[in-house]
């Protein structure tokens, strides 16, 4: 049965959600599934903004057919040529042989790489600021390469002042009837997943996002329609400001993320001590993660949010424990920068963990080490407490003075 919603006069959401999908790109956990948005504009000509993933093709095609009724589809605007948004192009061409596929040169290069069909007579190639008149409405195309693929573009509908923003401003999580962000408790339900989506999917391309935000400053935007997650029709500055901050690699707030690997609990014990001592000194917003149990996308999301990072790992096979190696590799690949970092190492006969962690952190931009690395041999000893206390105090001192709840320390018994 069709399930559609009109989001503006003659603009209809025809997408759907996949609540059963466990991993986005077969990598990122989706405890609440994911939405695939597609939007149909009904004017003298009809224009569809992207398609959806093959997992919900049947629902999508039923939605589209219901809204079109006996009309043909004139244009398919391909803002992003990733398969979770392009899986239905060939089927649409079968149903509407005269359908014009609107994209840029890179769009069609990728299309012919992914699929076996080639329909150059149907291609409608556009470039920056080109316009397509549908009748009363006009579409203007904004090239946004590497947000987050090189072929990405946005489409701006000039009458309704609607921005169809490809993967930008989207998030993980399915929709549950409420299409608009203002119909939900966005900060309670979607914000963490919006940040996790941005950091892990778009995060590498901060400079490109900054360029696009400057370009969008020249547009009067009343609605933002991403390909994943809720539609924005109110409080647009909220999500735009989040993107400005996230793409500048500046933390949203002071806070400490502790991420550790621990084979037998000894490294974990040190991290627990650090967290407890920081709390006793009035530090709030402390997050702790075992890299062997928590998917790195969640850790990276909190690292994007907070200012300080404490990493702890044992040496393993004369190198770095693989869970910690994977986390640091991802952070470096995503271009994380502007964080303050403290290190904890553990070894029994070969000392490599601190060296390996330091090397990766040093390869990243604008990363500042706090104090000297704290190292234990197999297990922490009582005589190392003064050294640990010194590191904890250095971490506390590096946090904003306004962040510390109280100068009165809580004694640890």
Secondary structure, DSSP 8 states (H G I E B T S, - for coil): ----EEEETTEEE--EEESS--EETTTEE-TT-EEE--EEEESSSEEEE----GGGHHHHHHHHHHHHTT----EEE-S---HHHHTTHHHHHHH-TT-EEEE-HHHHHHHHHH-S---GGGEEE--TT-EEE-SS-EEEEEE-TTSSSTT-EEEEETTTTEEE-TTTT--SB---S--BGGGTTHHHHTHHHHHHHIIIIIGGGHHHHHHHHHHHTTS--SEEE-SSS-BB-S-HHHHHHHHHHHHTT--SEEEEEEEE--SSSHHHHHHHHHHHHHHHTT---EEEEETTTS-HHHHHHHHHHEEEEEEEEEEETTEE-HHHHHHHHHHHHTT--S-EEEEEEEESS---HHHHHHHHHHTSTT-EE-SS-EEEESS--GGGHHHHHHHHHHHHHHS-TTT-S-SS-----
